[in-house]
Each structure stands twice: as C-alpha cells, then as structure tokens.
Amino acid sequence: MTNKTKAPAPPPEPDAPASLDAGNLADVAEIRDPYFLRLGDRVRRLRARAGLTRKELARDADVSERHLANLESGNGNPSLQILRQIAEAFHCSIAELLDDTTGGNADWPLIRDYLVGRSADELARARRVLMELFEGSSDRRHSHIALVGLRGAGKSTLGRLIAEDLQYPFVEIGREIERIAGCTPTEIHALYGATAYRRYEKQALEEVIRRYPNAIIATPGGLVSEPSTFNILLQSCLTVWLRATPQEHMSRVIDQGDMRPMAGNRQAMDDLELILAERTPFYAKADFSFDTSGRPIDACVQGLRALIRDAIGR
C-alpha cells in the first residue's frame, strides 16, 4: 500500500458503556449491555401500554415471571423463541419488539400500521410523497446524476464518458471513501467491519453532494443496502440503474483483472445471482434503468447519453 495512512478509528457507537477505573472493578458483573437495557425498557413500556401486569404478560406469553423480570431489567440474553412468544402476547411482530430507533414515538406504530399490507405501487407512492414533503422539489436532483448497480455494470467506464460529454466532474464514491478514511474500502472492512464502512460511505456521499454543484457519481454496488444512505441518494440525485446479466457482471470484473469473485468460492455465480436478486427491488427505485447487456461500449454511451440528456433537459 503506497502513500496510505492507517484509517482513523471510527466514531464509537452511541450509548457505549463507560470505561472502568480501579474504584468500580467490583461492579463489572453488574454492567449490562445497553442494547438489552433498551430492549427491557421497550418490553416494559409495551406492557404498560397494554395495561398488563408482569404476571399477566408472563401468563399470556407462557414464560416464567422471573424470566420476564430479568428481561425487563436488561439481564440475560433472551432466545428467539422467548421473544416470539412475548411479541405474540403483544399482538406485534418481533421486529417491533426489537426496534431500537423510534424512541417510543406514538405516531410510529400508527404510521407503520397504515402502511402494512399496502401494495408495492402504493408504498412507492407513499415514499415519493414523504420525500417531497420533507425534501421539497426534486428539480435540484438534476444537477447530480448517480449511477447504481452491481460491480461490472459499467458505472465507472460509462460514468467517465458521460461526464466528459456533459462537462460534469466524475466522482467515484469508493475513491472518496478511501480519501476520507486513509485506506481502501477492503482495508476498512478488514480493520473495522461492515458497519464502519457504511458510515464512511454515507459521509462520502454527503460530502460529494455538498462539495460539487453538479457531478456524475458512480456508487458502490452495496450502497442500496443501507436505507439512510440510499434515501440521501434518491433525495439528492437523479438515479440510473445500469443493468446487466449475472454472467456479464462476473465476466466484466474478471476481464478487468479482478479474480476476487472466483477466489476460493466455487459457488461464486450462485452468490452473485442471489445478491442481484436481493438488491434488484432497491436498484429498481432508481429514476431510470439502462440495460448494458450484450452491447458494445459505444452503443451504451450513445443510449445512456440520450437518456440522461433528455432527463435533465439538455
């Protein structure tokens, strides 16, 4: 690795336990995981909302009252079966029981209940209404064009050529992550894990949108898996999904000299097909899609150029 500095330690997660000094080492056994403390608090608040005593909830959930008391106090590590039984007693999902983001806001379960069971088209319309409500007009998105899709879709190759045509800067989020962190995305994953990488990814996207008045942006393939980052992209950029078959994705990456997709993985194609299948509903949220399968670069450039110029009124 040349001219690289070690990545700075990522910011600590919120609510991390305080460090211990010599005066409280005896209390080590009493320190409880903050997540389980919050989980216990949510169970206690849900029980209060339902007007149930601890004895009544233990009876309805078919768990021991002592086990429930430990859970509410943040002790222990409840099994999935116990959580399922408690969720059923509250007539809610395990996801609601484990939700650690709402802060107990009374509107959240009402909004969620209103959206449950809606069709894909209805949910898409609801998302667009919310985006306009909180982000205002979408006209400003036309100054940033973001290309999304799996590795090998052509985001970098086509992005550079389209940027030259429009006389826009071309920016790769992966390069921006490397600039901010001081090391490569692969090294970030190895040193700090996927959670830290996603934080760098979000920071890089926000900085690019803020720093460049207009730009063609090539995004990492997995950006769509982090809802908060993907929302920023959809709110701030005109998005184009560059599509290709799994076979073309694989062959293009290998043709570029990157053998990692095949290294030590005899099921590489199966894995790639599964990744593409799981991400397709998210990629499909892009404003436009453009199929690069079986097409030479010149034809892709001409087609994508026409699509983008028409979309931004050029």
Secondary structure, DSSP 4 states (H G I P E B T S, - for coil): --S--PPPPPPPPTTPPPPP-GGGGGGGGG---HHHHHHHHHHHHHHHHHT--HHHHHHHHT--HHHHHHHHTT-S---HHHHHHHHHHTTS-HHHHH--SSTT-THHHHHHHHHTT--HHHHHHHHHHHHHHHH--SGGGGGEEEEE-STTSSHHHHHHHHHHHHT--EEEHHHHHHHHHSS-HHHHHHHH-HHHHHHHHHHHHHHHHHH-SSEEEEPPGGGGGSHHHHHHHHHHSEEEEEE--HHHHHHHHHHTT--TTTTT-TTHHHHHHHHHHHHHHHHTTSSEEEE-TT--HHHHHHHHHHHHHHHHT-
